[in-house]
Amino acid sequence: MEISGHFDERFSVVRDAFEANFLADEELGASAAVTVEGQYVVDLWAGERNKSGDLWEEDTIVNVYSTTKTMASICMLMLADRGLIDFEAPVADYWPEFAANGKDSVLVRHVMTHQTGCSGFPRPVTVEELYDHDLMADLLAGMQPWWEPGTAPGYHAITQGTLQAELLRRVDGRTLGTFFRDEVTAPLNADFHIGLPLSEGHRVAQLDVPKEGIDQIVEGQPDSVALRTFRSCRLDGTETETDEWRSAEIPAGGGIGNARSISRVHSAIACGGTVDGITLMNPETIEAALDRQTFDRDLVLGLNVPYGTGFGINHERIPLTPSDRTLYWFGWGGSMGVMDLDEKITISYAMNKMAAGLVGDTRAFNLIAATYAAIGK
């Protein structure tokens, strides 16, 4: 098995874990990256980018589904850092139409922590309709929440991105994808896209999708919040092969990049808001995001998820890393991004062979464990 890229010898165990995933026949193609204080100590890729056998190259990128949420949340933190938005203010202060049907008390913080009661769209939407941001925003503005906002989390698989994008547009004027490109990826020279230029489509890896779509792997009664959420827009993985999906701005699940680019963006957060002289936000803004907002049972995922503001955070009962000050999230199929502010480490993983899980799998967890083994944690 040929593993391309580079790694510091101290982190050879991460390279071994990455290779082991391939030797166990758990991969088609993948990339993995680790940064320490903004510098790459692991930057690897291997395998094939499609079922035709074309090699996964250094510049291969792939749809990472909900790992994209970390990027959208970084944009929202930047708005708060600049004083353009207040997480404790009602959404309707910025988006008056959203007050309809009893949503006048929904806070921006509820958007960031999956607590608006709007975890899905009020009616089933097609993937083609999903590309129409204005339509999706109007549907959410007019809907009645499925549960009382602020009383419990329920994973907003797609709708969190729509809500964030509309809020950003209301206060900044740009689309979220444009803001992300202008303010984040261009300064950092990061090859991650929320809205991929069609000219870059040839670099995108083809997903090896699971046999079952998201709505088929989630358990629940037909009228449960979980099934209503995922059946409000049915995805099966094949949508990512279209130019329409790739070029659309879907901030909760349509981001396209690789492990190197995920870690590049995340390194600014892991280093307190600034990396290589480029500042995205002040350290205080990130520290506030680490505060636990809820650890209640998530009505969609069926798990107790420790949510900070915009990210998952560590909890003493289910620590993802040995460090208290950790932000993270995963994508459907296995991708992940971890930001450890104590060690100033990022760990990122992007692949095209999708596992069934919504929030992480053993391949990613093996890379996390290997990283901390390398530093003696």
Residue, then its C-alpha position, 0 to 999 in steps of 0.5 A: m500500500e503506497i502512502s503519499g505525503h509526509f509526516d514527522e517521525r514523532f508522528s509515525v504512529v499516525r501514518d501507521a494508523f492511516e495505513a492500517n485503515f487501508l490494510a483492513d479494507e476499510e478505505l477506497g481513498a482518503s487523506a489525513a492531516v495533523t497540525v501542531e501550532g499551525q504547522y503540518v506534522v502529518d499530511l497524507w493521502a492514499g488510495e483511489r479517488n473513484k471506482s475506476g481506479d484513478l489515484w487519490e492525488e495530493d490535490t484531490i478533494v471530496n464532499v465531507y458532509s457535516t464536517t462542513k458545519t465547522m466551517a459555517s460555525i467559524c463564519m458565525l463566530m467571526l460575525a460575533d467577534r466583529g460585533l455584527i451578530d449577538f448570539e443571545a439576540p432573537v433571530a428575528d432581530y436580524w430576520p424579521e420574517f422568522a418570527a412567524n408561528g411562535k419563533d419570535s423567542v428563538l435565539v441565534r444561540h439556538v441556531m448554533t446549538h441545534q435548539t430552534g425546533c426547526s431540525g428539518f423543513p416543514r415539508p419534504v423538499t427535493v435535492e434540487e429545491l435544496y439548491d434554492h437558498d431563498l426557498m429554503a429560508d422562506l420555508l424555515a421562516g414560515m414553519q412552526p417549530w417541531w418542539e419548544p425552542g431552547t428546551a432540547p437539542g435536535y440535530h439540524a442536519i441540513t437546516q442549521g446551515t440554511l439558518q446560518a447562511e440567511l443570518l449571515r446574509r442579513v448582517d453582512g450582505r454576502t452569501l456564506g460561501t462567499f464570506f467563507r472564501d473572502e474572509v477565511t480560505a483566501p487569506l489562509n490559502a485553504d483548498f476548501h469550498i462551500g460552493l465549488p467552482l465548476s472548473e475544479g470539478h475534475r479534482v473531486a473524488q467519487l463517494d462510495v456510498p452506503k447502501e442505505g440513505i440517512d433516513q433509512i439508518v435513523e431509527g424512530q417512529p414515523d412521526s418522530v423528530a428524527l425521521r421527520t428531520f431526515r425525510s424532509c430532504r432525502l440524501d443518498g450520497t449520489e447527489t455529490e456527483t452533480d455539478e449542481w450539488r458541488s456549486a450550490e452553497i450548502p453550509a451544513g453538508g456541501g463542503i468540498g475539501n481534503a484533510r490538509s485544507i480542513s486542518r489549515v482552517h481549523s489551525a487558526i482556531a486551535c491556535g487561538g484565532t490567529v495562525d501565520g499572522i492571519t487573524l480570524m477572531n479573538p481568543e475570547t470568542i473561541e473560549a466562549a464557544l467552548d462553554r457547554q450549552t447543552f448535554d441533553r439527549d438529542l432528539v434527532l441523533g438519540l444521543n447525549v451530545p455535548y454542544g458548545t456554540g457551533f461545535g461538539i465539545n469534550h465532556e468528562r463522560i465521553p471525551l473525544t480527546p485528553s484535552d478539555r478545550t476541544l472543538y470538533w464535528f464529524g460528517w456523514g460517512g466518517s470525515m472529521g475535524v478536531m481542534d485542540l486548543d490546549e495542545k494547539i493541535t488539529i486532526s482532520y480526515a476526509m475519505n470517499k468510502m462512506a461508513a454508515g454512521l452519521v457522527g464519526d467511525t473507527r477510522a477517524f477515532n483510530l487517527i485521533a488515538a494515534t495522534y495523542a499516543a504520539i505526544g504521550k497523552 
